[in-house]
Amino acid sequence: MSRKKIALIGAGNIGGELAALIARKELGDVVLFDIPDKEGVAKGKALDLEQNGAVLGYDAKITGTSNWDDCAGADVVIITAGVPRKPGMSRDDLLSINLKIIRNVGENLKTKCPNAFVIVISNPLDAMVYELKKVTGFARERVVGMAGVLDAGRFQLFLAREAGVAVKDVRAMVLGGHGDTMVPVTSYCTIYGVPVTQTIAAEKLQAIVERTRNGGGEIVKLMGTSAFYAPASAAVVMAESFLKDQKRMVPAAAYLDGEYGYKDLYMGVPVVIGAKGVERVVNISLTGDEKAMLDKSATAVRELIEASKKL
Ligand SMILES: NC(=O)c1ccc[n+]([C@@H]2O[C@H](COP(=O)([O-])OP(=O)(O)OC[C@H]3O[C@@H](n4cnc5c(N)ncnc54)[C@H](O)[C@@H]3O)[C@@H](O)[C@H]2O)c1
């Protein structure tokens, strides 16, 4: 069996953390790609991480590059190329800058990594992953956006703190676009199978939902740039599920072709990720209020996609 190759497009904060996690988990060899101006950063991080392997004893080859040829034939591609938010910015403010970048990345992927499973992280997430699929023409099974695992993780943390229980026992679902309209679905949140609605009061739950929606902005305000540890881990959960055919069911931005009543749209829904990529979009029933919130989120995503078409 040949060693897996994982290309990370963007060697910034998330890219570096992705490389570190993938190497430690020995999921495959890593290529850290960035623009020529940042080639030194990509090469430096790669070397540092290979030396880290000598200390920790993991087996992974890590290469830094600005040459697309080095990404050729990757099994998995994770895209963080673009700019992150600064305090006061919404994810949507990044659209015009990151759209050009994602188009450029997509053109290169078409020829260099035609068989890869692609996970997009760059913001505004739903519009970026939609554009990536459009530019590459890849099948919908092979292009997915990471947001739900991260947003659910934030939701889980706040719920665990409120309930005074271990965070690993809390499971939560966040649907919709990766923005202020995301839908943390309280009816599906449990503490080891027990609905959180039985242990956390309604007004406390509502406050937690709001904090989750602003979870990214809270961190941007604190440190002047986007979160990177949890976003990287969330993408690795998805990559690992693909590489090991784990069939994990996670919330992720998937291409919808009628599911949940939406067509030609990327948005966060529960999906099963296995060796074939996004193998299934899982339909779950929602309350009237939850569906109304999801509709609102879908409208926000659609507006962003329409705006992209004009740029
Ligand atoms: N989906 C999510 O849940 C989520 C969470 C956090 C951050 N993000 C987004 O992820 C992106 C990356 O965040 P970060 O903190 O790593 O930013 P960063 O600035 O640290 O890294 C981005 C890197 O992309 C590189 N880049 C720019 N143009 C490129 C190109 N054409 N090809 C290859 N690389 C290119 C930059 O040089 C930079 O090194 C941002 O858009 C951020 O908003 C998404």
The ligand as an ORCA input file, in Angstrom:
! r2SCAN-3c Opt
* xyz 0 1
  N     -14.210     27.281      7.911
  C     -13.925     27.639      9.146
  O     -14.561     27.200     10.088
  C     -12.767     28.581      9.391
  C     -12.286     28.776     10.694
  C     -11.203     29.638     10.877
  C     -10.641     30.299      9.783
  N     -11.147     30.097      8.537
  C     -10.591     30.740      7.341
  O      -9.449     30.006      6.910
  C      -8.587     30.850      6.142
  C      -7.153     30.698      6.608
  O      -6.997     31.140      7.934
  P      -5.540     31.231      8.586
  O      -5.735     31.689      9.980
  O      -4.755     30.007      8.311
  O      -4.927     32.437      7.724
  P      -3.379     32.775      7.464
  O      -3.329     34.172      6.955
  O      -2.572     32.439      8.656
  O      -2.992     31.761      6.274
  C      -3.492     31.854      5.004
  C      -2.374     31.527      4.049
  O      -2.900     31.452      2.722
  C      -1.861     31.867      1.857
  N      -2.314     32.158      0.506
  C      -2.834     33.291     -0.005
  N      -3.079     33.149     -1.319
  C      -2.731     31.881     -1.645
  C      -2.744     31.141     -2.857
  N      -3.198     31.658     -3.998
  N      -2.300     29.869     -2.830
  C      -1.846     29.326     -1.680
  N      -1.800     29.985     -0.517
  C      -2.229     31.254     -0.497
  C      -1.279     33.081      2.578
  O      -0.002     33.438      2.074
  C      -1.264     32.592      4.016
  O      -0.021     31.989      4.357
  C      -9.177     32.262      6.302
  O      -9.951     32.578      5.157
  C     -10.066     32.142      7.534
  O     -11.109     33.099      7.537
  C     -12.204     29.253      8.334
*
